[in-house]
Amino acid sequence: MKYQSQKVAYWFFATCMLLLGLQLIYGFIMAFAHVGLDVLHPWIPFNVARATHTNLLIVWMLTGFMGAAYFIIPDECERPIYWPRLAYVQLIALVVVSVTAVIGFHFGWWEGRKFLEIPRPLDYLVVVDVLLFVANIGMTIWKAPKMTTTSIVLFFGLLMAAVLYLPGMIPTDHQTHDSFWRWWVVHLWVEGVWELIMGGILAYLLIRLTGVDRELVEKWLYVIVGFTFLSGILGTGHHYYFIGTPSYWLWIGGIFSALEPLAFLGMAIYGVALAKKGGRNHPNRIALFWTVGCCVMAFVGAGLLGAAHTLPQVNLYTHGTLVTAMHAHMAFWGAYAMLILAIISYAMPILTGRKLFDTPSASYAFWSTNIGMVAMTVAFGVAGVAQVYLERRAGMEFLDVQRELQVHFIGLILAATLFTSGVIAFIYNFIRYGWPVGEVEESHSSGAAVASPAE
């Protein structure tokens, strides 16, 4: 690695692995509840398991993005992290807030707003924590001898993620107003600024793994960022269809939601074409698999499956059903989870000095998680279509429909078991890498201590 301070990324990645494992546990609790095996209900009701499952997803992905930034920005800008000790403090604070929130869910301390359940006092602490992170990354870039397009796009994606958390804190006692602002956070994160973060990390990985010229990679990055903002921002309208907002959102949401897959199609073409053009046999093939796989699976999950049920005429029936779960699982996995696993796979040999990327456990982790996720998506899709017909067309009662869907969740549990075995293999490989004791390049080690006042 170039700088000693990059080692802080390891601890963010380790936290990712822990939170991902915990998220899967709560996923299984919900899956077994769907087949009638809800033995933990007295202690962990379904609504608690769901809130914990989704919030752990958000936290481990944010943690992964932060770790990626702490690894990538120094490498891109050719200077160490400006306040390395602050990065450790910020990670500890984030973990404390997250643990407090999860424990609070189990004791009924929450706001009850889907995806934004954490109590208001913890909201303020999250804002402070993210601002500390943005300040640290911003100062690192500001004081750097050079700036690259990749680092700037990554920084502004992270900055806007912090800014767009604030609308979710606007106080209101009106359900429609609350939903309106809540989707500013949820949608404009995952289908807006997180795509900037995705583009920045993908550009970095493709430059390093394929050897393609930086100018070519970053030119494509500009195009994808343009498509992202054009479609993603007004695509928020597909969340406003049936919540009491004006009818013009049906047109806006429908048209721009249909355009959103173009950004992901561009991402898929971008990744595959650059990987082929590079033609360089990088030794860390598994990191390249995760990177290109991210581009393809994001297009399938976030692009195609998202567009399939966001047209108003379709969403009228699929809204709030398992069809949404089908889209969400594949979209989050393809666009963001695989991206974080890609940067971890690339960074760990550099951080630890151990080249364990070309191992059976690493290959098994890639293939079993992706096959398992595809199977889970199919199970959710079949269950969702059946739910739409029985509940929305045939008029059956909700709980009667849930009993009819139990057989599909048996298939889901089997698919999730395969998926989880792959995650366990990835975590096993992560642990095998050991501690971040990789050597710092001599050409940068002397300058690192001088350049960073907190080093």
C-alpha positions as a Python dict, from the first residue, in 0.01 Angstrom:
ca = {
    (1, 'M'): (0, 0, 0),
    (2, 'K'): (109, 359, -44),
    (3, 'Y'): (38, 496, 305),
    (4, 'Q'): (18, 362, 658),
    (5, 'S'): (-311, 545, 717),
    (6, 'Q'): (-486, 331, 453),
    (7, 'K'): (-488, 47, 706),
    (8, 'V'): (-793, 206, 872),
    (9, 'A'): (-993, 68, 577),
    (10, 'Y'): (-934, -284, 711),
    (11, 'W'): (-1134, -212, 1026),
    (12, 'F'): (-1423, -71, 827),
    (13, 'F'): (-1420, -383, 609),
    (14, 'A'): (-1407, -610, 916),
    (15, 'T'): (-1710, -428, 1059),
    (16, 'C'): (-1884, -488, 724),
    (17, 'M'): (-1831, -862, 753),
    (18, 'L'): (-1971, -869, 1107),
    (19, 'L'): (-2281, -666, 1020),
    (20, 'L'): (-2344, -866, 702),
    (21, 'G'): (-2341, -1189, 902),
    (22, 'L'): (-2582, -1042, 1155),
    (23, 'Q'): (-2813, -922, 877),
    (24, 'L'): (-2835, -1275, 736),
    (25, 'I'): (-2938, -1412, 1076),
    (26, 'Y'): (-3234, -1176, 1090),
    (27, 'G'): (-3318, -1263, 730),
    (28, 'F'): (-3349, -1629, 827),
    (29, 'I'): (-3566, -1537, 1127),
    (30, 'M'): (-3812, -1370, 888),
    (31, 'A'): (-3796, -1651, 631),
    (32, 'F'): (-3877, -1917, 891),
    (33, 'A'): (-4159, -1699, 1025),
    (34, 'H'): (-4310, -1699, 675),
    (35, 'V'): (-4333, -2081, 682),
    (36, 'G'): (-4493, -2080, 1026),
    (37, 'L'): (-4179, -2147, 1234),
    (38, 'D'): (-4193, -1823, 1430),
    (39, 'V'): (-4057, -1964, 1756),
    (40, 'L'): (-3864, -1646, 1836),
    (41, 'H'): (-4171, -1422, 1809),
    (42, 'P'): (-4199, -1355, 2187),
    (43, 'W'): (-3848, -1205, 2183),
    (44, 'I'): (-3802, -1095, 1820),
    (45, 'P'): (-4136, -1013, 1655),
    (46, 'F'): (-4145, -1003, 1275),
    (47, 'N'): (-4153, -622, 1259),
    (48, 'V'): (-3842, -603, 1480),
    (49, 'A'): (-3659, -860, 1266),
    (50, 'R'): (-3753, -671, 950),
    (51, 'A'): (-3641, -332, 1082),
    (52, 'T'): (-3314, -483, 1206),
    (53, 'H'): (-3254, -667, 877),
    (54, 'T'): (-3301, -358, 659),
    (55, 'N'): (-3114, -117, 885),
    (56, 'L'): (-2817, -353, 915),
    (57, 'L'): (-2809, -358, 534),
    (58, 'I'): (-2786, 21, 520),
    (59, 'V'): (-2521, 42, 793),
    (60, 'W'): (-2291, -228, 659),
    (61, 'M'): (-2304, -77, 311),
    (62, 'L'): (-2229, 273, 443),
    (63, 'T'): (-1943, 125, 642),
    (64, 'G'): (-1816, -45, 328),
    (65, 'F'): (-1832, 280, 129),
    (66, 'M'): (-1639, 459, 404),
    (67, 'G'): (-1374, 187, 410),
    (68, 'A'): (-1348, 203, 31),
    (69, 'A'): (-1302, 581, 47),
    (70, 'Y'): (-1030, 556, 311),
    (71, 'F'): (-846, 308, 88),
    (72, 'I'): (-905, 471, -252),
    (73, 'I'): (-872, 845, -183),
    (74, 'P'): (-511, 832, -52),
    (75, 'D'): (-413, 612, -346),
    (76, 'E'): (-578, 845, -598),
    (77, 'C'): (-465, 1173, -441),
    (78, 'E'): (-114, 1060, -345),
    (79, 'R'): (-126, 1167, 18),
    (80, 'P'): (-226, 996, 345),
    (81, 'I'): (-560, 1043, 519),
    (82, 'Y'): (-561, 1389, 675),
    (83, 'W'): (-684, 1281, 1022),
    (84, 'P'): (-625, 904, 1053),
    (85, 'R'): (-707, 895, 1426),
    (86, 'L'): (-1037, 1068, 1357),
    (87, 'A'): (-1122, 786, 1115),
    (88, 'Y'): (-1089, 531, 1397),
    (89, 'V'): (-1298, 747, 1632),
    (90, 'Q'): (-1561, 788, 1363),
    (91, 'L'): (-1581, 409, 1308),
    (92, 'I'): (-1618, 338, 1680),
    (93, 'A'): (-1890, 603, 1707),
    (94, 'L'): (-2076, 455, 1409),
    (95, 'V'): (-2064, 107, 1563),
    (96, 'V'): (-2187, 236, 1902),
    (97, 'V'): (-2480, 420, 1740),
    (98, 'S'): (-2569, 114, 1529),
    (99, 'V'): (-2559, -126, 1825),
    (100, 'T'): (-2770, 115, 2031),
    (101, 'A'): (-3025, 139, 1750),
    (102, 'V'): (-3052, -241, 1708),
    (103, 'I'): (-3094, -294, 2082),
    (104, 'G'): (-3350, -13, 2087),
    (105, 'F'): (-3554, -186, 1816),
    (106, 'H'): (-3591, -491, 2041),
    (107, 'F'): (-3727, -274, 2322),
    (108, 'G'): (-3964, -69, 2107),
    (109, 'W'): (-3743, 241, 2083),
    (110, 'W'): (-3781, 354, 1724),
    (111, 'E'): (-3971, 590, 1496),
    (112, 'G'): (-4158, 320, 1303),
    (113, 'R'): (-4083, 477, 963),
    (114, 'K'): (-3982, 213, 710),
    (115, 'F'): (-3605, 217, 643),
    (116, 'L'): (-3563, 517, 877),
    (117, 'E'): (-3663, 350, 1202),
    (118, 'I'): (-3374, 470, 1417),
    (119, 'P'): (-3482, 709, 1696),
    (120, 'R'): (-3442, 1082, 1640),
    (121, 'P'): (-3161, 1134, 1897),
    (122, 'L'): (-2952, 876, 1711),
    (123, 'D'): (-3031, 1052, 1381),
    (124, 'Y'): (-2835, 1354, 1500),
    (125, 'L'): (-2541, 1135, 1602),
    (126, 'V'): (-2542, 970, 1258),
    (127, 'V'): (-2531, 1313, 1092),
    (128, 'V'): (-2237, 1420, 1307),
    (129, 'D'): (-2053, 1095, 1237),
    (130, 'V'): (-2098, 1119, 861),
    (131, 'L'): (-1995, 1487, 862),
    (132, 'L'): (-1672, 1391, 1041),
    (133, 'F'): (-1610, 1133, 771),
    (134, 'V'): (-1683, 1379, 488),
    (135, 'A'): (-1456, 1641, 651),
    (136, 'N'): (-1172, 1390, 678),
    (137, 'I'): (-1203, 1278, 316),
    (138, 'G'): (-1256, 1637, 198),
    (139, 'M'): (-942, 1764, 371),
    (140, 'T'): (-743, 1473, 230),
    (141, 'I'): (-848, 1568, -123),
    (142, 'W'): (-807, 1944, -60),
    (143, 'K'): (-451, 1907, 65),
    (144, 'A'): (-353, 1654, -200),
    (145, 'P'): (-96, 1730, -470),
    (146, 'K'): (-341, 1612, -737),
    (147, 'M'): (-713, 1547, -784),
    (148, 'T'): (-866, 1289, -1015),
    (149, 'T'): (-1215, 1263, -1158),
    (150, 'T'): (-1263, 933, -978),
    (151, 'S'): (-1180, 1082, -637),
    (152, 'I'): (-1400, 1389, -695),
    (153, 'V'): (-1703, 1183, -808),
    (154, 'L'): (-1656, 950, -510),
    (155, 'F'): (-1631, 1245, -268),
    (156, 'F'): (-1939, 1424, -398),
    (157, 'G'): (-2137, 1101, -389),
    (158, 'L'): (-2045, 1057, -22),
    (159, 'L'): (-2111, 1425, 53),
    (160, 'M'): (-2457, 1417, -106),
    (161, 'A'): (-2539, 1098, 83),
    (162, 'A'): (-2484, 1298, 402),
    (163, 'V'): (-2687, 1596, 279),
    (164, 'L'): (-2980, 1384, 160),
    (165, 'Y'): (-3011, 1219, 502),
    (166, 'L'): (-3143, 1551, 637),
    (167, 'P'): (-3487, 1558, 461),
    (168, 'G'): (-3579, 1244, 651),
    (169, 'M'): (-3550, 1445, 972),
    (170, 'I'): (-3804, 1713, 871),
    (171, 'P'): (-4076, 1703, 1140),
    (172, 'T'): (-4431, 1645, 1017),
    (173, 'D'): (-4748, 1486, 1150),
    (174, 'H'): (-4896, 1423, 805),
    (175, 'Q'): (-4855, 1075, 654),
    (176, 'T'): (-4826, 1195, 293),
    (177, 'H'): (-4575, 1468, 382),
    (178, 'D'): (-4371, 1219, 583),
    (179, 'S'): (-4363, 969, 295),
    (180, 'F'): (-4271, 1246, 52),
    (181, 'W'): (-3959, 1345, 248),
    (182, 'R'): (-3872, 989, 350),
    (183, 'W'): (-3828, 888, -12),
    (184, 'W'): (-3588, 1178, -61),
    (185, 'V'): (-3356, 982, 166),
    (186, 'V'): (-3428, 626, 61),
    (187, 'H'): (-3467, 666, -317),
    (188, 'L'): (-3218, 945, -375),
    (189, 'W'): (-2962, 745, -182),
    (190, 'V'): (-2996, 408, -355),
    (191, 'E'): (-3098, 533, -701),
    (192, 'G'): (-2915, 863, -695),
    (193, 'V'): (-2602, 950, -502),
    (194, 'W'): (-2508, 590, -419),
    (195, 'E'): (-2474, 542, -794),
    (196, 'L'): (-2212, 818, -791),
    (197, 'I'): (-2026, 625, -524),
    (198, 'M'): (-2069, 311, -732),
    (199, 'G'): (-1931, 485, -1040),
    (200, 'G'): (-1627, 618, -852),
    (201, 'I'): (-1536, 281, -698),
    (202, 'L'): (-1596, 97, -1026),
    (203, 'A'): (-1375, 341, -1214),
    (204, 'Y'): (-1095, 292, -961),
    (205, 'L'): (-1120, -88, -976),
    (206, 'L'): (-1135, -105, -1355),
    (207, 'I'): (-833, 123, -1391),
    (208, 'R'): (-632, -91, -1147),
    (209, 'L'): (-752, -434, -1262),
    (210, 'T'): (-764, -390, -1641),
    (211, 'G'): (-487, -142, -1707),
    (212, 'V'): (-716, 60, -1938),
    (213, 'D'): (-618, 424, -1979),
    (214, 'R'): (-761, 651, -1708),
    (215, 'E'): (-891, 904, -1960),
    (216, 'L'): (-1109, 641, -2129),
    (217, 'V'): (-1246, 505, -1801),
    (218, 'E'): (-1330, 848, -1659),
    (219, 'K'): (-1490, 963, -1985),
    (220, 'W'): (-1740, 680, -1952),
    (221, 'L'): (-1786, 774, -1588),
    (222, 'Y'): (-1909, 1121, -1687),
    (223, 'V'): (-2168, 970, -1923),
    (224, 'I'): (-2300, 730, -1660),
    (225, 'V'): (-2318, 1002, -1395),
    (226, 'G'): (-2524, 1215, -1636),
    (227, 'F'): (-2772, 933, -1699),
    (228, 'T'): (-2790, 864, -1326),
    (229, 'F'): (-2898, 1217, -1235),
    (230, 'L'): (-3127, 1261, -1534),
    (231, 'S'): (-3332, 952, -1455),
    (232, 'G'): (-3273, 888, -1086),
    (233, 'I'): (-3378, 1222, -940),
    (234, 'L'): (-3717, 1248, -1113),
    (235, 'G'): (-3751, 870, -1096),
    (236, 'T'): (-3831, 930, -728),
    (237, 'G'): (-4184, 988, -860),
    (238, 'H'): (-4255, 615, -873),
    (239, 'H'): (-4275, 624, -492),
    (240, 'Y'): (-4540, 898, -507),
    (241, 'Y'): (-4801, 715, -713),
    (242, 'F'): (-5058, 622, -451),
    (243, 'I'): (-4973, 811, -132),
    (244, 'G'): (-5193, 1119, -177),
    (245, 'T'): (-4966, 1328, -399),
    (246, 'P'): (-5084, 1505, -722),
    (247, 'S'): (-5153, 1286, -1024),
    (248, 'Y'): (-4872, 1439, -1233),
    (249, 'W'): (-4631, 1214, -1042),
    (250, 'L'): (-4780, 920, -1234),
    (251, 'W'): (-4640, 1068, -1555),
    (252, 'I'): (-4310, 1187, -1411),
    (253, 'G'): (-4245, 867, -1218),
    (254, 'G'): (-4346, 644, -1508),
    (255, 'I'): (-4138, 817, -1775),
    (256, 'F'): (-3818, 864, -1575),
    (257, 'S'): (-3839, 523, -1410),
    (258, 'A'): (-3841, 375, -1760),
    (259, 'L'): (-3518, 566, -1830),
    (260, 'E'): (-3339, 452, -1512),
    (261, 'P'): (-3230, 115, -1656),
    (262, 'L'): (-3025, 306, -1916),
    (263, 'A'): (-2783, 418, -1647),
    (264, 'F'): (-2735, 59, -1534),
    (265, 'L'): (-2715, -65, -1891),
    (266, 'G'): (-2437, 189, -1945),
    (267, 'M'): (-2270, 59, -1629),
    (268, 'A'): (-2288, -301, -1754),
    (269, 'I'): (-2153, -215, -2100),
    (270, 'Y'): (-1887, 2, -1935),
    (271, 'G'): (-1764, -276, -1707),
    (272, 'V'): (-1767, -562, -1956),
    (273, 'A'): (-1617, -359, -2243),
    (274, 'L'): (-1332, -221, -2033),
    (275, 'A'): (-1254, -563, -1890),
    (276, 'K'): (-1231, -703, -2244),
    (277, 'K'): (-1038, -405, -2376),
    (278, 'G'): (-780, -424, -2100),
    (279, 'G'): (-681, -777, -2189),
    (280, 'R'): (-443, -771, -1891),
    (281, 'N'): (-423, -1087, -1685),
    (282, 'H'): (-426, -928, -1342),
    (283, 'P'): (-336, -1188, -1077),
    (284, 'N'): (-634, -1087, -861),
    (285, 'R'): (-892, -1239, -1092),
    (286, 'I'): (-1153, -1277, -819),
    (287, 'A'): (-1162, -899, -765),
    (288, 'L'): (-1221, -856, -1138),
    (289, 'F'): (-1501, -1116, -1123),
    (290, 'W'): (-1673, -921, -845),
    (291, 'T'): (-1626, -593, -1033),
    (292, 'V'): (-1765, -706, -1368),
    (293, 'G'): (-2029, -915, -1192),
    (294, 'C'): (-2143, -602, -1010),
    (295, 'C'): (-2200, -422, -1341),
    (296, 'V'): (-2405, -708, -1487),
    (297, 'M'): (-2609, -798, -1178),
    (298, 'A'): (-2685, -431, -1107),
    (299, 'F'): (-2836, -400, -1453),
    (300, 'V'): (-3051, -709, -1396),
    (301, 'G'): (-3160, -626, -1040),
    (302, 'A'): (-3178, -249, -1027),
    (303, 'G'): (-3237, -188, -1397),
    (304, 'L'): (-3460, -457, -1549),
    (305, 'L'): (-3641, -580, -1237),
    (306, 'G'): (-3686, -224, -1117),
    (307, 'A'): (-3839, -106, -1443),
    (308, 'A'): (-4060, -416, -1454),
    (309, 'H'): (-4278, -295, -1168),
    (310, 'T'): (-4240, 83, -1152),
    (311, 'L'): (-4478, 172, -1435),
    (312, 'P'): (-4798, 306, -1272),
    (313, 'Q'): (-5023, 51, -1444),
    (314, 'V'): (-4814, -235, -1301),
    (315, 'N'): (-4724, -78, -968),
    (316, 'L'): (-5094, -36, -890),
    (317, 'Y'): (-5098, -412, -825),
    (318, 'T'): (-4739, -492, -721),
    (319, 'H'): (-4686, -208, -471),
    (320, 'G'): (-4608, -343, -125),
    (321, 'T'): (-4592, -708, -234),
    (322, 'L'): (-4309, -959, -257),
    (323, 'V'): (-4245, -837, -612),
    (324, 'T'): (-4078, -538, -444),
    (325, 'A'): (-3866, -776, -234),
    (326, 'M'): (-3763, -955, -555),
    (327, 'H'): (-3634, -630, -704),
    (328, 'A'): (-3479, -500, -382),
    (329, 'H'): (-3274, -810, -302),
    (330, 'M'): (-3117, -840, -645),
    (331, 'A'): (-3071, -463, -680),
    (332, 'F'): (-2891, -414, -349),
    (333, 'W'): (-2684, -726, -404),
    (334, 'G'): (-2581, -645, -760),
    (335, 'A'): (-2529, -271, -735),
    (336, 'Y'): (-2376, -228, -391),
    (337, 'A'): (-2301, -550, -203),
    (338, 'M'): (-2098, -696, -490),
    (339, 'L'): (-1920, -362, -529),
    (340, 'I'): (-1813, -361, -165),
    (341, 'L'): (-1700, -724, -187),
    (342, 'A'): (-1504, -627, -501),
    (343, 'I'): (-1310, -349, -330),
    (344, 'I'): (-1250, -571, -26),
    (345, 'S'): (-1119, -848, -255),
    (346, 'Y'): (-887, -599, -423),
    (347, 'A'): (-769, -421, -108),
    (348, 'M'): (-707, -712, 130),
    (349, 'P'): (-395, -852, -46),
    (350, 'I'): (-252, -499, -45),
    (351, 'L'): (-344, -422, 316),
    (352, 'T'): (-215, -752, 456),
    (353, 'G'): (60, -844, 209),
    (354, 'R'): (-93, -1192, 165),
    (355, 'K'): (-200, -1300, -182),
    (356, 'L'): (-491, -1532, -105),
    (357, 'F'): (-722, -1417, -383),
    (358, 'D'): (-687, -1720, -610),
    (359, 'T'): (-822, -1981, -366),
    (360, 'P'): (-1109, -2233, -382),
    (361, 'S'): (-1291, -2055, -99),
    (362, 'A'): (-1275, -1722, -284),
    (363, 'S'): (-1414, -1875, -605),
    (364, 'Y'): (-1681, -2064, -413),
    (365, 'A'): (-1787, -1743, -240),
    (366, 'F'): (-1837, -1566, -573),
    (367, 'W'): (-2033, -1838, -750),
    (368, 'S'): (-2246, -1965, -461),
    (369, 'T'): (-2357, -1618, -350),
    (370, 'N'): (-2457, -1519, -703),
    (371, 'I'): (-2635, -1846, -782),
    (372, 'G'): (-2804, -1831, -442),
    (373, 'M'): (-2916, -1471, -495),
    (374, 'V'): (-3057, -1552, -840),
    (375, 'A'): (-3251, -1842, -686),
    (376, 'M'): (-3377, -1618, -404),
    (377, 'T'): (-3489, -1361, -659),
    (378, 'V'): (-3682, -1626, -852),
    (379, 'A'): (-3847, -1747, -530),
    (380, 'F'): (-3947, -1393, -434),
    (381, 'G'): (-4071, -1328, -789),
    (382, 'V'): (-4290, -1639, -807),
    (383, 'A'): (-4429, -1572, -458),
    (384, 'G'): (-4485, -1206, -547),
    (385, 'V'): (-4678, -1278, -867),
    (386, 'A'): (-4891, -1533, -680),
    (387, 'Q'): (-4953, -1278, -405),
    (388, 'V'): (-5057, -1012, -656),
    (389, 'Y'): (-5309, -1244, -820),
    (390, 'L'): (-5456, -1394, -501),
    (391, 'E'): (-5464, -1073, -299),
    (392, 'R'): (-5510, -791, -548),
    (393, 'R'): (-5713, -972, -817),
    (394, 'A'): (-5893, -1262, -647),
    (395, 'G'): (-5954, -1060, -331),
    (396, 'M'): (-5831, -1315, -76),
    (397, 'E'): (-5752, -1198, 276),
    (398, 'F'): (-5389, -1109, 347),
    (399, 'L'): (-5323, -1385, 604),
    (400, 'D'): (-5493, -1649, 386),
    (401, 'V'): (-5261, -1550, 102),
    (402, 'Q'): (-4957, -1575, 330),
    (403, 'R'): (-5046, -1935, 410),
    (404, 'E'): (-5070, -2012, 39),
    (405, 'L'): (-4722, -1866, -14),
    (406, 'Q'): (-4546, -2077, 249),
    (407, 'V'): (-4425, -2334, -2),
    (408, 'H'): (-4236, -2063, -193),
    (409, 'F'): (-4051, -1963, 123),
    (410, 'I'): (-3923, -2317, 163),
    (411, 'G'): (-3752, -2268, -172),
    (412, 'L'): (-3636, -1926, -57),
    (413, 'I'): (-3477, -2075, 256),
    (414, 'L'): (-3290, -2334, 48),
    (415, 'A'): (-3163, -2062, -186),
    (416, 'A'): (-3067, -1841, 108),
    (417, 'T'): (-2874, -2131, 261),
    (418, 'L'): (-2662, -2160, -54),
    (419, 'F'): (-2616, -1784, -56),
    (420, 'T'): (-2514, -1781, 310),
    (421, 'S'): (-2260, -2058, 257),
    (422, 'G'): (-2092, -1831, 3),
    (423, 'V'): (-2092, -1538, 244),
    (424, 'I'): (-1936, -1763, 510),
    (425, 'A'): (-1667, -1864, 258),
    (426, 'F'): (-1597, -1496, 186),
    (427, 'I'): (-1571, -1414, 557),
    (428, 'Y'): (-1348, -1720, 606),
    (429, 'N'): (-1117, -1592, 333),
    (430, 'F'): (-1123, -1246, 490),
    (431, 'I'): (-1015, -1389, 825),
    (432, 'R'): (-738, -1592, 659),
    (433, 'Y'): (-582, -1271, 532),
    (434, 'G'): (-505, -1178, 892),
    (435, 'W'): (-420, -833, 1025),
    (436, 'P'): (-331, -531, 810),
    (437, 'V'): (46, -564, 829),
    (438, 'G'): (130, -512, 462),
    (439, 'E'): (439, -309, 381),
    (440, 'V'): (415, 59, 293),
    (441, 'E'): (590, 157, -31),
    (442, 'E'): (924, 317, 51),
    (443, 'S'): (870, 604, -192),
    (444, 'H'): (568, 717, 10),
    (445, 'S'): (647, 610, 366),
    (446, 'S'): (873, 903, 455),
    (447, 'G'): (634, 1162, 313),
    (448, 'A'): (334, 1006, 485),
    (449, 'A'): (449, 1091, 835),
    (450, 'V'): (520, 1451, 748),
    (451, 'A'): (213, 1512, 533),
    (452, 'S'): (-45, 1395, 785),
    (453, 'P'): (-55, 1596, 1109),
    (454, 'A'): (-240, 1322, 1296),
    (455, 'E'): (-38, 1025, 1166),
}
